[in-house]
Amino acid sequence: MNKNYFFCGIGGSGMLPLAAIIKARGADVSGSDRSLDAGRMSSKFDYLRRLGIDLYEQDGTGLKDGQVLVASAAVEDTVPDMVRAEELGLTRRTRPELLADLLNEAATSIAIGGTSGKSTVTGMTAWILHEAGRDPTAMNGAVMKNFATPEAPFASALVGDPDLFVSEVDESDGSIALYRPTVALVNNISLDHKSMEELRQLFGDFLRAGNKAIYNADDAEARGIAPDDALGFGFADDADYRASDLTEDAHQTRLTLHHQDDALAVTVPMPGRHNAMNGLAAIAAAHQAGVELPVAIAALASFAGLKRRYELVGEAAGVAVIDDFGHNPDKAAATLRTARATGRRLHIMFQPHGYGPLKQMGDELAEVFADLMDKNDRLYVPDPVYQGGTVNRERGGAWLAAEVKRHGGNAVHHPDREALAAMILEDVGEGDMILVMGARDDSLIAYAHDFVTKLEERA
């Protein structure tokens, strides 16, 4: 491994944990981020500094001869760091290329893919391995609460044995083709960043690249591309890790796991059928990596969850505030079903995670919101996340709100999130729920917490 890396876009959800792992392995690591320059998310950058990572403005001054430049996909070639790297002739790696190096070099690796749930399954699998005394290294796109401490609040990385590596892997840029894992798992396949034809090819190749392949037997798309020797998990009768007797409440799900001659009771400490499936996936992955089923099941029962995955931020004045990463049709549907099951009236602030994604899957998103919202629920839509650069803005927040209304849902658009927050606080009542949903914008965390603060003041 090279000993000197510069991460351009180091604050990103995929960049920060990778930088932390590389630093822990003895490399010199430095970086820059446009959010740092803008004075946003200071606690995240304070954490990186505590790890011994030097941070610079994104103006090219932090780059030196001999470094390897690791660039986030969100960083344009015109950014001064990128221009300076070209002038210095630095070797350039993408985040997935560097991650693939680490994962493929490990003696045992588990790669978690799929449209939805991969961060949760990765966190669950890492916790199971940790509790089994296996000392894994884990790379996640979300903070794993079990590993977070006041000193390490951004625990999206777990540094352990380099020869046991667990990571979520992304298909949105095609980089899933880089990985050669011991265990390849596909959680589900649905429309997101690419066409269904592209997704089928990418995920099929990924499963075939693993020494062992695991797929969601309840998902028709995953079943359709699974190799003959792949192992299925789910409620399907032919699943190798078969579930039955599902029961749910507001806090957890319970089921019976059938594997060969075993029938074992499982508690997943998260609500929703989708989380029961995530738990099954993690148990199957850990089992194929050598963890006995009773050990895996016992560990899963103490899984604390992830930040921004249907996370209860707080409750005040009789109103629950939930922060959630849901941003594509599949994730949004799972979140809305779980929230609807509480019986509360929903006030949903959904920030689209880009203009491009709305163009790709906006029609499906609009239908999901209109179909799964109750007549008394309301959707509040600001403008999408915009990180700069050239992008077609034909479909924005106003378009999405109009489409939801066209399908029969109650939706309102305003370009300013704070104006929407004021509307929500004016309308919300005791027994209701505020759902803050969206991706690619860590400021949504503070936005959700601000609702709790204002509701406490009201109380």
N, C-alpha and C positions, 0 to 999 in steps of 0.2 A: 504494500500500500504506500502511496505517496505520502510525504510527511508535511505538506503545506497546502491547505485548501482555502479558497475564498468563495463563500456562498453569496451569490447575488439574489436577493429575495429571501434572506435567511429566516424571516419571521413567518413564512408560509407554513401551513399545517403539515405539509410533507417535507419541508426543508428543515424546520427546527429540530425534529427528532433525529433526522439523519446527521445533522451537524453535531448533535449531542453525542451520538454513537461514535462518530469519527473522532471527536475530541477525546472521548474516553479511551479510545484505542491508541492514544499517544501522539496524534497528529496535531500540528499547529492549525488552528481554525480561526478565520476571521470572516467578516461579512458586512453586508449592507442591506437596507430595506427602505422602500419608499414610505412605509408607515413610520419608521424611525425618523426620517427627515421631516415628516408632517407632525411629529409629536404625539402620534397615536400609540396606544397599547404599550405604555412605558414599562409596565410590570413584566411583560414578556421579554423585553430587551434587557431589563435589569437581571432577569434570570439567566440569560445567555452570558452576560458579563460575569456573573457569579461562577459560571462554568469555566471561566478563563478564556472566553471568546472575545476578541477585540472587534468593535463595531465602528463603522465609518459611514460618512455621508455617501450617498450613491452618486458620487461625482468623479470617480476614477482614482481618487487619492489613496485608497486602501490597497490597491493592487501592486504586487511586486514581482520581479523576475522569479521564475521557478515555481510559482503557484499553479495549482490546477483550479480553473474556474468552474464552479458548479452553479448553473443558472436555472432559476425557476422558469417554468413555461410562461408565466405572466410577464416576464421581462423582455422588452423589445430590444432589437439589435441596436437601436439608436440611443439607448441609455448610456451615459458616459462610462459607466463601468465596463460595458460590453465593448465600447469603442476603444477604451484603454487596453483591455485584454487583447484585442486584435493587434494593437500597436506593439505590445510586448511579446506577441506570438505565444500566448499561454495556451496550454492544452485545455480544451473545454469539454466538460462532461455534463450530461443532463442528470437530473436527480434520479430518474429510473435506471440509468446506466450504472451509476455508483451504487444504488441499492441492489441491483442485480448482481454486481460483483460480490457484495457481502453475502447475499442469500445463496448464490450458487457455489460459493467457496465453503459454506458450512457443511459439516458432515451430515447433519439432519436439519432439514428446513421444511417449514410449513408455509405455504403461500395461500392467502385467502382472497379469492376473487368473487365477483358478482356485482350486479347493479346496486343492490341495497343490502345493508347489514354487515358489510365486510369489516368495518371498524369495530362493531360490537363483537363479532365472532373472533376477531383478532385479540381484543381485550380479554374475552372469556378464555380463549386458548392459552394466552400468556399467563393468566392467573392460575389456571389449572396446572400448567407445567411448573409454575413457581411453587404452588402448594404441594406438588408432588416431589419437591426437592431437586428439580432438574435445572434450575438456574438459567432460564432462557434469556436471550437477547430478543427484544421485541420492538418493532417499528410500527407505529400506529398513526393514523391521521387525526386522532382525538385524544384528549387527556383521559388516562385510565385512573379512575378514582382510587382503586386499591393501592396504587403506587404513588399517589400524590401526597406530598407533605408540605408544611409551611415553607420549608427551604426549597422544595422542588414542586411548585404548583403546576408547572406545565409538563406533567409526566406523560407525554405521548411517546416517549422512548423508555425502554428498560434495558439497562446495560448488564449483560451477564456473559455466559459462555458463548464465544463467537462460533462454536461448532453446533449450537442449537439456536436456530434463527427463525423467528415467527414474524410475518409481515403481511399487511394487506397489500394487494397489488392492483394497479389501476389499468383499466382498459380504454379510458377516454382518449388517450393519445396513441394507442396501439402498443404501448411499451410492455404490456403483459406478455408479449411474445419473447421478451428477453429472459424470462425466468425458467429455471430448470430445477424445480423443487423436489424434495423427497415426497412430500404430500401436497397435491394440488387440489384445492377445494373450490367449487363454484356454488355459491349460495342461491342464486337466482339470476334470471336474465330477462330484462325488460327494457323498453325504450329509454334511452338517456342521451348520451353524447353522440352516438353513432347509429346508423341504420341497423335494423334487425339482421340483415344479411351479413354485415360486417361483424356484428357481435357474435353471431353463431360461429363464424370462422375463427375469430380470436379466442373465444372461450373453448371451442373444440380443440384447437391446437394446444391451448394451455393445459387442458386435462391430459392430453396425450403426452405432453412434455414431462409430466410428473411420474415418478416411480410408482406412486399410488395415486389414484384419482377418486375423489369423493364428490357427489353431486346431490342436489335437492331433488328427491324422487317425486315430490309433489308439484314441481315446476315443469310444465310441459316443454319449455324451451331447453332447460338444463337436461332433462331426460332425453330429448331429441339429439343432443350432441355428445352424450356420454359414451365413452368407449365400452366395449362389452365387459371388460373386467373391472369397471368402476363400481364403487360401493355407494349405495343410495341411503339417504336419511330422510325421514318424514313420516307421514301418516299412511302412505301408500302401502298396500298389502305386501308388496314385494320388496319393500325397503330393507336393506341389511341392518340398519339401525332404525327400527320401526317404533313409532309412538302410538299410544292409545290412551283412552281415558283422560282427555284434556279437560282441566277445570281452570277457570280464570277468576281473578278478582282485581281490585284496583291496584294491587301492589305486586302480584306474583302470578305465575302459572305453574300448574302441576300436571304431571303426566306419568305414564308407565313406559319405560324403554324396554323393548324386546330385542335382544341380540343373541343369536344362536339359541342356547338353552336358558339364557338368563331373562328374567323379568324384574326390572329394578325401578323403584319409585324415584322420580326426579322432581326437584323443585328449582324453578328458574326464578330468581328474585326480581323479576321485571314483568310488567303487565303486557298483555297482547299475545295473540297467537304467533305473530311474526317473531317475537322474542323466544317463544318456545322452540321455534324452528332454529333460531340462532343458537340456542343452548344445545340442541341436538347436533348441530354442525360442529360446535366446539368440542363436544364430547367425542364425536367420531374422529375428528382431526387429532386430538390428544391421544386417543386410544391407538390410532394407527402409528403414532410416534412413540408408543410403548408404555403409556399410562394405563393402569388397570381401571376398568369401568367404575368400580365402587369409589376409587380414589378421585377420579374425574368428577363424579356426581357430587361427592361431598364438597369438593373445592368449589364447584359451580354455585352451590347454595350460598356461599359467602361473597359472590361477585358483587361489587358495589356499583357497577355501571360506568358509563362514560359521561363526560361533560357534553352538554348540548345534544344528548340523545334522550328525548322525552324527559328532561331533567326538571324536577320540581325546584324552582328557584326560591320559592317562598309562598306563604299564604298570609294574607292580611285583609281585614275588613270582610272576611268570608269569601275572598276571591283567591283562587289558586293561579299562580303564574308559572307556566311551563316554557322552557327554552328548548328548541328542537332544531336539528340540522336538516329536517326534511325539505327537499328542494326539487326532486323529480316526481313524476306521477306515482311511482311505486312507494317511495318513502312517504310522500304526503298522504297517500291513502292509508298506510299503516298507522301513521300518527293520528289521523282524523278518526279512524275506527276506534283506536284506543281511547281517545279523548271523548268520543261520543258515548262510549260504554259507561262513562262516569255519570251520565245523565245531566251534566251541567250545560248551561248555555255557553256557547263558544264565541269569543271575540278573537279573531285570527289576524295577526299582522304577518303577512307573508311578503318577504322581500325577494324577488327573483334574483338568481345568482348570476345574471348576465343577459344581454340582449340576444346573443347567439343561442343559448339554451331555450329561450322563449320561442325563437324561430324554429328550433328543432322539435320541441315537445310542448309548446304552449297550448295547442288544441287539447291534448290529453290532460294537461294540468287543469285547464278550465273545466273540463268535464268532471274530473275527480272532485274539485271543490264544490261544483254545483250539485253533484250526486250525493256527496257524503255530508254536506252541511244540512242541519235542520232548518226549518223555515224561520226560526228565531235567531239563528246564528248569523254572524256578519263577518265578511272578509274585508280587510283593509290592505291596500296594495300601494306601496311607494314605487318610485322608479327603481330599475334594476341596479345591481352593483356595477360600477364602471371603473375599470383600472387604467383607463387611458388607451391610446391607440385608435386605429380605425376600425369601426364596427358598424354594421347595418342596424340602425335604431328603429326600424320599421315597426317592430313589436316591442312595446314597453309596458310599464305598469298600467297606463290608461287602457291599452288594448286588452290586457288580461282581465281587468275589472269589467270591461264591457262584455267580454266573451262569457265570463261567469254569469253576468246578468242575463245575457242572451239565452243561456241554458237554464235560467230559472233561479239562480242563486242571488243572495243579497251581498253586493260588493261595492266598495267605494275606492276611488283612487285619489291620492294627493302626492305630489312629488316630494314633499317634506315629511320625514318620519315623525318629527316632533309634533306636527299638526295632527297626524294620525293618532299619536299617543294621547293627545288632548281629547280627541273624539272618543277614543276607547274609554278613558277615565271618566268622561262625562256620562257614558252610556252603561258602563259595567255596574252590576249590582251583586248583592250578597248571594253566594251560591254559584256564581258564574266562574268561568275559566278564561284567562288570557293566554293565548298561544302565540309565542314569538317564533317564527319559522324562517329559515334561510341559511344559505351557505356562503363561504368565501368572504365573510365579513365578521371578524372577531368582535367588532364594536356592538354587535347584537347582544353579546353577553351583558355588557353594561346597560344596554337598552332594556333588557328584561329585568335586571336588578332595580332599575329606576322605577319600574312599575310597582315593585314591592315597597320601595321607600315611600312613594307617593300614597300608596294605599295605607301604609302604616300611619302616615300623617293624617289621613282621613279618619282612621279608626280612633 
